Amino acid sequence: MGNKTKGLLALVGLGALAYWKYKNSSAEEKQMVKDKFNNAKDNLHKWGNEIKDRANNVASQVQDKADEFKNKAQDSVNKAQESI
């Protein structure tokens, strides 16, 4: 068997073990697991939103700089045309 097959079998085995352990745990332990998953999900959404906001800020800054350089270039062209 290849490494991918062994890895997949190990992953399936760990999943089965986790499922068995969850099914045989108490209600309090199940709630702790649910809370951990919900907390991880919330953190992932928060992290994703922060990355999206940073990307939007960078894009806005790049657009502002591009507009600034465009205006400077246009001013230079206009001054050059006036001097002719």
Backbone as XML, in Angstrom:
<?xml version="1.0"?>
<chain id="A" units="angstrom">
  <residue number="1" name="MET">
    <atom name="N" x="0.839" y="-1.185" z="0.000"/>
    <atom name="CA" x="0.000" y="0.000" z="0.000"/>
    <atom name="C" x="0.878" y="1.240" z="0.000"/>
  </residue>
  <residue number="2" name="GLY">
    <atom name="N" x="0.392" y="2.267" z="-0.667"/>
    <atom name="CA" x="1.132" y="3.509" z="-0.717"/>
    <atom name="C" x="0.922" y="4.339" z="0.533"/>
  </residue>
  <residue number="3" name="ASN">
    <atom name="N" x="1.707" y="5.379" z="0.627"/>
    <atom name="CA" x="1.605" y="6.261" z="1.786"/>
    <atom name="C" x="0.242" y="6.940" z="1.873"/>
  </residue>
  <residue number="4" name="LYS">
    <atom name="N" x="-0.327" y="7.273" z="0.717"/>
    <atom name="CA" x="-1.641" y="7.935" z="0.727"/>
    <atom name="C" x="-2.709" y="7.009" z="1.279"/>
  </residue>
  <residue number="5" name="THR">
    <atom name="N" x="-2.644" y="5.741" z="0.901"/>
    <atom name="CA" x="-3.635" y="4.779" z="1.378"/>
    <atom name="C" x="-3.494" y="4.570" z="2.879"/>
  </residue>
  <residue number="6" name="LYS">
    <atom name="N" x="-2.266" y="4.446" z="3.354"/>
    <atom name="CA" x="-2.037" y="4.265" z="4.787"/>
    <atom name="C" x="-2.504" y="5.492" z="5.564"/>
  </residue>
  <residue number="7" name="GLY">
    <atom name="N" x="-2.216" y="6.647" z="5.023"/>
    <atom name="CA" x="-2.633" y="7.881" z="5.681"/>
    <atom name="C" x="-4.140" y="7.997" z="5.729"/>
  </residue>
  <residue number="8" name="LEU">
    <atom name="N" x="-4.800" y="7.633" z="4.647"/>
    <atom name="CA" x="-6.263" y="7.675" z="4.597"/>
    <atom name="C" x="-6.869" y="6.684" z="5.583"/>
  </residue>
  <residue number="9" name="LEU">
    <atom name="N" x="-6.297" y="5.490" z="5.644"/>
    <atom name="CA" x="-6.788" y="4.501" z="6.610"/>
    <atom name="C" x="-6.591" y="4.983" z="8.041"/>
  </residue>
  <residue number="10" name="ALA">
    <atom name="N" x="-5.459" y="5.601" z="8.316"/>
    <atom name="CA" x="-5.208" y="6.130" z="9.662"/>
    <atom name="C" x="-6.206" y="7.233" z="9.990"/>
  </residue>
  <residue number="11" name="LEU">
    <atom name="N" x="-6.494" y="8.086" z="9.011"/>
    <atom name="CA" x="-7.449" y="9.175" z="9.234"/>
    <atom name="C" x="-8.850" y="8.636" z="9.494"/>
  </residue>
  <residue number="12" name="VAL">
    <atom name="N" x="-9.265" y="7.630" z="8.731"/>
    <atom name="CA" x="-10.577" y="6.996" z="8.938"/>
    <atom name="C" x="-10.620" y="6.333" z="10.316"/>
  </residue>
  <residue number="13" name="GLY">
    <atom name="N" x="-9.535" y="5.691" z="10.694"/>
    <atom name="CA" x="-9.476" y="5.051" z="12.011"/>
    <atom name="C" x="-9.588" y="6.056" z="13.138"/>
  </residue>
  <residue number="14" name="LEU">
    <atom name="N" x="-8.889" y="7.179" z="13.001"/>
    <atom name="CA" x="-8.979" y="8.221" z="14.028"/>
    <atom name="C" x="-10.382" y="8.808" z="14.086"/>
  </residue>
  <residue number="15" name="GLY">
    <atom name="N" x="-11.000" y="8.966" z="12.927"/>
    <atom name="CA" x="-12.377" y="9.467" z="12.894"/>
    <atom name="C" x="-13.331" y="8.509" z="13.581"/>
  </residue>
  <residue number="16" name="ALA">
    <atom name="N" x="-13.166" y="7.223" z="13.319"/>
    <atom name="CA" x="-14.017" y="6.220" z="13.957"/>
    <atom name="C" x="-13.800" y="6.208" z="15.466"/>
  </residue>
  <residue number="17" name="LEU">
    <atom name="N" x="-12.563" y="6.311" z="15.890"/>
    <atom name="CA" x="-12.265" y="6.354" z="17.322"/>
    <atom name="C" x="-12.885" y="7.582" z="17.981"/>
  </residue>
  <residue number="18" name="ALA">
    <atom name="N" x="-12.766" y="8.734" z="17.322"/>
    <atom name="CA" x="-13.344" y="9.958" z="17.869"/>
    <atom name="C" x="-14.866" y="9.852" z="17.947"/>
  </residue>
  <residue number="19" name="TYR">
    <atom name="N" x="-15.492" y="9.278" z="16.913"/>
    <atom name="CA" x="-16.946" y="9.099" z="16.914"/>
    <atom name="C" x="-17.377" y="8.178" z="18.059"/>
  </residue>
  <residue number="20" name="TRP">
    <atom name="N" x="-16.658" y="7.076" z="18.231"/>
    <atom name="CA" x="-16.992" y="6.136" z="19.296"/>
    <atom name="C" x="-16.855" y="6.793" z="20.668"/>
  </residue>
  <residue number="21" name="LYS">
    <atom name="N" x="-15.754" y="7.528" z="20.833"/>
    <atom name="CA" x="-15.525" y="8.194" z="22.121"/>
    <atom name="C" x="-16.600" y="9.247" z="22.392"/>
  </residue>
  <residue number="22" name="TYR">
    <atom name="N" x="-17.007" y="9.980" z="21.353"/>
    <atom name="CA" x="-18.045" y="11.005" z="21.512"/>
    <atom name="C" x="-19.381" y="10.356" z="21.878"/>
  </residue>
  <residue number="23" name="LYS">
    <atom name="N" x="-19.722" y="9.272" z="21.196"/>
    <atom name="CA" x="-21.000" y="8.605" z="21.460"/>
    <atom name="C" x="-21.061" y="8.019" z="22.872"/>
  </residue>
  <residue number="24" name="ASN">
    <atom name="N" x="-19.922" y="7.620" z="23.418"/>
    <atom name="CA" x="-19.891" y="7.015" z="24.747"/>
    <atom name="C" x="-19.582" y="8.009" z="25.860"/>
  </residue>
  <residue number="25" name="SER">
    <atom name="N" x="-19.508" y="9.292" z="25.533"/>
    <atom name="CA" x="-19.200" y="10.291" z="26.556"/>
    <atom name="C" x="-20.481" y="10.807" z="27.200"/>
  </residue>
  <residue number="26" name="SER">
    <atom name="N" x="-20.305" y="11.487" z="28.321"/>
    <atom name="CA" x="-21.452" y="12.023" z="29.048"/>
    <atom name="C" x="-21.981" y="13.271" z="28.338"/>
  </residue>
  <residue number="27" name="ALA">
    <atom name="N" x="-23.161" y="13.713" z="28.735"/>
    <atom name="CA" x="-23.776" y="14.897" z="28.133"/>
    <atom name="C" x="-22.902" y="16.132" z="28.364"/>
  </residue>
  <residue number="28" name="GLU">
    <atom name="N" x="-22.271" y="16.193" z="29.538"/>
    <atom name="CA" x="-21.403" y="17.336" z="29.844"/>
    <atom name="C" x="-20.178" y="17.360" z="28.926"/>
  </residue>
  <residue number="29" name="GLU">
    <atom name="N" x="-19.594" y="16.196" z="28.696"/>
    <atom name="CA" x="-18.436" y="16.111" z="27.801"/>
    <atom name="C" x="-18.833" y="16.426" z="26.360"/>
  </residue>
  <residue number="30" name="LYS">
    <atom name="N" x="-20.020" y="15.963" z="25.944"/>
    <atom name="CA" x="-20.500" y="16.279" z="24.598"/>
    <atom name="C" x="-20.676" y="17.786" z="24.432"/>
  </residue>
  <residue number="31" name="GLN">
    <atom name="N" x="-21.211" y="18.435" z="25.457"/>
    <atom name="CA" x="-21.405" y="19.884" z="25.385"/>
    <atom name="C" x="-20.064" y="20.606" z="25.300"/>
  </residue>
  <residue number="32" name="MET">
    <atom name="N" x="-19.055" y="20.105" z="25.997"/>
    <atom name="CA" x="-17.721" y="20.704" z="25.918"/>
    <atom name="C" x="-17.163" y="20.603" z="24.504"/>
  </residue>
  <residue number="33" name="VAL">
    <atom name="N" x="-17.374" y="19.456" z="23.868"/>
    <atom name="CA" x="-16.908" y="19.267" z="22.491"/>
    <atom name="C" x="-17.636" y="20.227" z="21.561"/>
  </residue>
  <residue number="34" name="LYS">
    <atom name="N" x="-18.954" y="20.334" z="21.720"/>
    <atom name="CA" x="-19.739" y="21.254" z="20.892"/>
    <atom name="C" x="-19.276" y="22.690" z="21.080"/>
  </residue>
  <residue number="35" name="ASP">
    <atom name="N" x="-18.991" y="23.065" z="22.318"/>
    <atom name="CA" x="-18.520" y="24.426" z="22.596"/>
    <atom name="C" x="-17.171" y="24.689" z="21.926"/>
  </residue>
  <residue number="36" name="LYS">
    <atom name="N" x="-16.287" y="23.692" z="21.966"/>
    <atom name="CA" x="-14.981" y="23.848" z="21.319"/>
    <atom name="C" x="-15.139" y="24.038" z="19.818"/>
  </residue>
  <residue number="37" name="PHE">
    <atom name="N" x="-16.020" y="23.247" z="19.191"/>
    <atom name="CA" x="-16.246" y="23.384" z="17.755"/>
    <atom name="C" x="-16.846" y="24.750" z="17.417"/>
  </residue>
  <residue number="38" name="ASN">
    <atom name="N" x="-17.821" y="25.176" z="18.208"/>
    <atom name="CA" x="-18.440" y="26.474" z="17.957"/>
    <atom name="C" x="-17.442" y="27.604" z="18.137"/>
  </residue>
  <residue number="39" name="ASN">
    <atom name="N" x="-16.593" y="27.502" z="19.151"/>
    <atom name="CA" x="-15.569" y="28.514" z="19.395"/>
    <atom name="C" x="-14.570" y="28.556" z="18.240"/>
  </residue>
  <residue number="40" name="ALA">
    <atom name="N" x="-14.165" y="27.383" z="17.770"/>
    <atom name="CA" x="-13.234" y="27.319" z="16.644"/>
    <atom name="C" x="-13.866" y="27.901" z="15.389"/>
  </residue>
  <residue number="41" name="LYS">
    <atom name="N" x="-15.140" y="27.620" z="15.170"/>
    <atom name="CA" x="-15.848" y="28.144" z="14.006"/>
    <atom name="C" x="-15.933" y="29.671" z="14.081"/>
  </residue>
  <residue number="42" name="ASP">
    <atom name="N" x="-16.266" y="30.189" z="15.258"/>
    <atom name="CA" x="-16.345" y="31.641" z="15.431"/>
    <atom name="C" x="-14.992" y="32.302" z="15.203"/>
  </residue>
  <residue number="43" name="ASN">
    <atom name="N" x="-13.928" y="31.683" z="15.734"/>
    <atom name="CA" x="-12.593" y="32.230" z="15.542"/>
    <atom name="C" x="-12.192" y="32.213" z="14.067"/>
  </residue>
  <residue number="44" name="LEU">
    <atom name="N" x="-12.573" y="31.155" z="13.354"/>
    <atom name="CA" x="-12.257" y="31.056" z="11.932"/>
    <atom name="C" x="-12.975" y="32.140" z="11.138"/>
  </residue>
  <residue number="45" name="HIS">
    <atom name="N" x="-14.246" y="32.380" z="11.460"/>
    <atom name="CA" x="-14.996" y="33.450" z="10.782"/>
    <atom name="C" x="-14.385" y="34.816" z="11.090"/>
  </residue>
  <residue number="46" name="LYS">
    <atom name="N" x="-14.021" y="35.022" z="12.341"/>
    <atom name="CA" x="-13.420" y="36.287" z="12.752"/>
    <atom name="C" x="-12.102" y="36.505" z="12.010"/>
  </residue>
  <residue number="47" name="TRP">
    <atom name="N" x="-11.279" y="35.467" z="11.933"/>
    <atom name="CA" x="-9.991" y="35.547" z="11.252"/>
    <atom name="C" x="-10.192" y="35.830" z="9.772"/>
  </residue>
  <residue number="48" name="GLY">
    <atom name="N" x="-11.165" y="35.166" z="9.157"/>
    <atom name="CA" x="-11.460" y="35.386" z="7.747"/>
    <atom name="C" x="-11.914" y="36.807" z="7.473"/>
  </residue>
  <residue number="49" name="ASN">
    <atom name="N" x="-12.755" y="37.338" z="8.354"/>
    <atom name="CA" x="-13.221" y="38.713" z="8.188"/>
    <atom name="C" x="-12.078" y="39.714" z="8.355"/>
  </residue>
  <residue number="50" name="GLU">
    <atom name="N" x="-11.159" y="39.440" z="9.286"/>
    <atom name="CA" x="-10.010" y="40.326" z="9.471"/>
    <atom name="C" x="-9.128" y="40.333" z="8.224"/>
  </residue>
  <residue number="51" name="ILE">
    <atom name="N" x="-8.920" y="39.160" z="7.645"/>
    <atom name="CA" x="-8.102" y="39.082" z="6.422"/>
    <atom name="C" x="-8.788" y="39.830" z="5.286"/>
  </residue>
  <residue number="52" name="LYS">
    <atom name="N" x="-10.099" y="39.671" z="5.175"/>
    <atom name="CA" x="-10.840" y="40.357" z="4.118"/>
    <atom name="C" x="-10.758" y="41.872" z="4.302"/>
  </residue>
  <residue number="53" name="ASP">
    <atom name="N" x="-10.887" y="42.342" z="5.538"/>
    <atom name="CA" x="-10.784" y="43.775" z="5.805"/>
    <atom name="C" x="-9.392" y="44.302" z="5.474"/>
  </residue>
  <residue number="54" name="ARG">
    <atom name="N" x="-8.365" y="43.561" z="5.844"/>
    <atom name="CA" x="-6.992" y="43.981" z="5.532"/>
    <atom name="C" x="-6.772" y="44.032" z="4.028"/>
  </residue>
  <residue number="55" name="ALA">
    <atom name="N" x="-7.284" y="43.037" z="3.321"/>
    <atom name="CA" x="-7.135" y="43.019" z="1.864"/>
    <atom name="C" x="-7.850" y="44.208" z="1.234"/>
  </residue>
  <residue number="56" name="ASN">
    <atom name="N" x="-9.030" y="44.528" z="1.725"/>
    <atom name="CA" x="-9.759" y="45.688" z="1.207"/>
    <atom name="C" x="-9.011" y="46.986" z="1.494"/>
  </residue>
  <residue number="57" name="ASN">
    <atom name="N" x="-8.405" y="47.092" z="2.674"/>
    <atom name="CA" x="-7.632" y="48.290" z="3.014"/>
    <atom name="C" x="-6.417" y="48.431" z="2.102"/>
  </residue>
  <residue number="58" name="VAL">
    <atom name="N" x="-5.725" y="47.341" z="1.857"/>
    <atom name="CA" x="-4.559" y="47.373" z="0.978"/>
    <atom name="C" x="-4.983" y="47.740" z="-0.436"/>
  </residue>
  <residue number="59" name="ALA">
    <atom name="N" x="-6.076" y="47.157" z="-0.908"/>
    <atom name="CA" x="-6.565" y="47.469" z="-2.254"/>
    <atom name="C" x="-6.935" y="48.945" z="-2.358"/>
  </residue>
  <residue number="60" name="SER">
    <atom name="N" x="-7.546" y="49.474" z="-1.327"/>
    <atom name="CA" x="-7.914" y="50.893" z="-1.316"/>
    <atom name="C" x="-6.670" y="51.779" z="-1.334"/>
  </residue>
  <residue number="61" name="GLN">
    <atom name="N" x="-5.657" y="51.416" z="-0.553"/>
    <atom name="CA" x="-4.418" y="52.193" z="-0.538"/>
    <atom name="C" x="-3.724" y="52.142" z="-1.894"/>
  </residue>
  <residue number="62" name="VAL">
    <atom name="N" x="-3.711" y="50.988" z="-2.521"/>
    <atom name="CA" x="-3.092" y="50.855" z="-3.840"/>
    <atom name="C" x="-3.849" y="51.703" z="-4.853"/>
  </residue>
  <residue number="63" name="GLN">
    <atom name="N" x="-5.173" y="51.682" z="-4.779"/>
    <atom name="CA" x="-5.972" y="52.488" z="-5.704"/>
    <atom name="C" x="-5.720" y="53.974" z="-5.487"/>
  </residue>
  <residue number="64" name="ASP">
    <atom name="N" x="-5.607" y="54.402" z="-4.239"/>
    <atom name="CA" x="-5.316" y="55.809" z="-3.944"/>
    <atom name="C" x="-3.964" y="56.215" z="-4.510"/>
  </residue>
  <residue number="65" name="LYS">
    <atom name="N" x="-2.955" y="55.368" z="-4.321"/>
    <atom name="CA" x="-1.620" y="55.670" z="-4.856"/>
    <atom name="C" x="-1.652" y="55.708" z="-6.381"/>
  </residue>
  <residue number="66" name="ALA">
    <atom name="N" x="-2.374" y="54.785" z="-6.999"/>
    <atom name="CA" x="-2.467" y="54.765" z="-8.455"/>
    <atom name="C" x="-3.129" y="56.045" z="-8.962"/>
  </residue>
  <residue number="67" name="ASP">
    <atom name="N" x="-4.186" y="56.471" z="-8.293"/>
    <atom name="CA" x="-4.853" y="57.720" z="-8.681"/>
    <atom name="C" x="-3.926" y="58.913" z="-8.504"/>
  </residue>
  <residue number="68" name="GLU">
    <atom name="N" x="-3.151" y="58.902" z="-7.422"/>
    <atom name="CA" x="-2.205" y="59.995" z="-7.163"/>
    <atom name="C" x="-1.151" y="60.065" z="-8.276"/>
  </residue>
  <residue number="69" name="PHE">
    <atom name="N" x="-0.578" y="58.938" z="-8.638"/>
    <atom name="CA" x="0.425" y="58.919" z="-9.708"/>
    <atom name="C" x="-0.189" y="59.297" z="-11.047"/>
  </residue>
  <residue number="70" name="LYS">
    <atom name="N" x="-1.412" y="58.869" z="-11.280"/>
    <atom name="CA" x="-2.105" y="59.214" z="-12.526"/>
    <atom name="C" x="-2.299" y="60.727" z="-12.612"/>
  </residue>
  <residue number="71" name="ASN">
    <atom name="N" x="-2.723" y="61.326" z="-11.502"/>
    <atom name="CA" x="-2.929" y="62.777" z="-11.486"/>
    <atom name="C" x="-1.617" y="63.525" z="-11.677"/>
  </residue>
  <residue number="72" name="LYS">
    <atom name="N" x="-0.536" y="63.046" z="-11.049"/>
    <atom name="CA" x="0.772" y="63.679" z="-11.227"/>
    <atom name="C" x="1.224" y="63.585" z="-12.675"/>
  </residue>
  <residue number="73" name="ALA">
    <atom name="N" x="1.028" y="62.434" z="-13.276"/>
    <atom name="CA" x="1.422" y="62.250" z="-14.673"/>
    <atom name="C" x="0.591" y="63.152" z="-15.581"/>
  </residue>
  <residue number="74" name="GLN">
    <atom name="N" x="-0.696" y="63.250" z="-15.311"/>
    <atom name="CA" x="-1.558" y="64.114" z="-16.119"/>
    <atom name="C" x="-1.153" y="65.572" z="-15.968"/>
  </residue>
  <residue number="75" name="ASP">
    <atom name="N" x="-0.812" y="65.983" z="-14.753"/>
    <atom name="CA" x="-0.346" y="67.360" z="-14.526"/>
    <atom name="C" x="0.944" y="67.620" z="-15.284"/>
  </residue>
  <residue number="76" name="SER">
    <atom name="N" x="1.837" y="66.650" z="-15.279"/>
    <atom name="CA" x="3.105" y="66.804" z="-16.003"/>
    <atom name="C" x="2.857" y="66.932" z="-17.501"/>
  </residue>
  <residue number="77" name="VAL">
    <atom name="N" x="1.954" y="66.132" z="-18.022"/>
    <atom name="CA" x="1.630" y="66.202" z="-19.449"/>
    <atom name="C" x="0.997" y="67.549" z="-19.773"/>
  </residue>
  <residue number="78" name="ASN">
    <atom name="N" x="0.098" y="68.014" z="-18.932"/>
    <atom name="CA" x="-0.555" y="69.312" z="-19.169"/>
    <atom name="C" x="0.463" y="70.452" z="-19.130"/>
  </residue>
  <residue number="79" name="LYS">
    <atom name="N" x="1.394" y="70.422" z="-18.177"/>
    <atom name="CA" x="2.431" y="71.468" z="-18.106"/>
    <atom name="C" x="3.333" y="71.423" z="-19.325"/>
  </residue>
  <residue number="80" name="ALA">
    <atom name="N" x="3.649" y="70.214" z="-19.789"/>
    <atom name="CA" x="4.503" y="70.071" z="-20.965"/>
    <atom name="C" x="3.795" y="70.614" z="-22.198"/>
  </residue>
  <residue number="81" name="GLN">
    <atom name="N" x="2.499" y="70.397" z="-22.310"/>
    <atom name="CA" x="1.749" y="70.886" z="-23.445"/>
    <atom name="C" x="1.615" y="72.407" z="-23.416"/>
  </residue>
  <residue number="82" name="GLU">
    <atom name="N" x="1.485" y="72.958" z="-22.208"/>
    <atom name="CA" x="1.377" y="74.409" z="-22.077"/>
    <atom name="C" x="2.677" y="75.108" z="-22.456"/>
  </residue>
  <residue number="83" name="SER">
    <atom name="N" x="3.794" y="74.455" z="-22.189"/>
    <atom name="CA" x="5.080" y="75.091" z="-22.474"/>
    <atom name="C" x="5.412" y="75.027" z="-23.960"/>
  </residue>
  <residue number="84" name="ILE">
    <atom name="N" x="4.704" y="74.235" z="-24.726"/>
    <atom name="CA" x="5.007" y="74.129" z="-26.171"/>
    <atom name="C" x="4.347" y="75.248" z="-26.927"/>
  </residue>
</chain>
